[in-house]
Amino acid sequence: MAGAGDISEVKFLTIAEVASTMRVSKMTVYRLVHNGDLPAVRVGRSFRVTEKDVNEYLERSFFDAG
């Protein structure tokens, strides 16, 4: 599959790790996942989010307040 990259290089984070990185509550992260704002993979009863997706979301969220 061209351009798919190597999945073994992907770092997955738990919801708690994402919440800690973003400095928000776990409920906020769950809301972002359920609204489709933050892509996630379901593993059993929990979710995993790639570190790349978290960084991209944060970059998209920046705005110039000046």
C-alpha positions as CSV (number, residue, x, y, z in Angstrom):
1,M,0.0,0.0,0.0
2,A,1.8,3.2,-1.2
3,G,2.0,6.1,1.2
4,A,0.5,4.2,4.1
5,G,3.7,4.3,6.2
6,D,4.8,1.7,8.7
7,I,2.2,1.2,11.4
8,S,4.9,-0.1,13.8
9,E,6.3,3.4,13.9
10,V,3.0,4.9,15.1
11,K,2.8,5.9,18.7
12,F,-0.7,5.4,20.2
13,L,-1.8,7.3,23.4
14,T,-4.5,6.5,25.8
15,I,-7.3,9.0,26.5
16,A,-5.6,9.8,29.9
17,E,-2.3,10.4,28.1
18,V,-4.0,12.7,25.6
19,A,-5.8,14.6,28.3
20,S,-2.5,15.1,30.2
21,T,-0.7,16.2,27.0
22,M,-3.5,18.7,26.2
23,R,-4.0,19.7,29.8
24,V,-7.7,19.0,29.7
25,S,-10.0,16.5,31.3
26,K,-10.5,13.0,30.0
27,M,-14.2,13.9,29.4
28,T,-13.1,16.7,27.0
29,V,-10.9,14.2,25.0
30,Y,-13.9,11.7,24.9
31,R,-16.1,14.6,23.6
32,L,-13.5,15.4,20.8
33,V,-13.3,11.8,19.8
34,H,-17.1,11.3,19.7
35,N,-17.6,14.5,17.8
36,G,-15.1,13.4,15.2
37,D,-12.7,16.3,15.9
38,L,-10.0,13.9,17.1
39,P,-9.6,10.5,15.2
40,A,-9.3,7.5,17.4
41,V,-9.1,3.7,17.2
42,R,-11.2,1.6,19.4
43,V,-9.4,-1.2,21.2
44,G,-11.8,-3.4,23.2
45,R,-13.7,-0.9,25.4
46,S,-11.1,1.8,25.2
47,F,-9.8,4.3,22.6
48,R,-6.3,5.0,21.4
49,V,-5.3,8.2,19.6
50,T,-2.1,8.6,17.6
51,E,0.4,11.1,18.8
52,K,0.5,12.6,15.2
53,D,-3.3,13.2,15.4
54,V,-3.0,14.9,18.7
55,N,-0.2,17.2,17.4
56,E,-2.2,18.0,14.3
57,Y,-5.3,18.8,16.3
58,L,-3.3,21.2,18.5
59,E,-1.7,22.9,15.5
60,R,-5.2,23.4,13.9
61,S,-6.5,24.8,17.2
62,F,-4.0,27.7,17.5
63,F,-5.2,31.2,16.7
64,D,-3.7,34.6,16.7
65,A,-5.1,36.6,19.6
66,G,-3.1,39.7,18.7
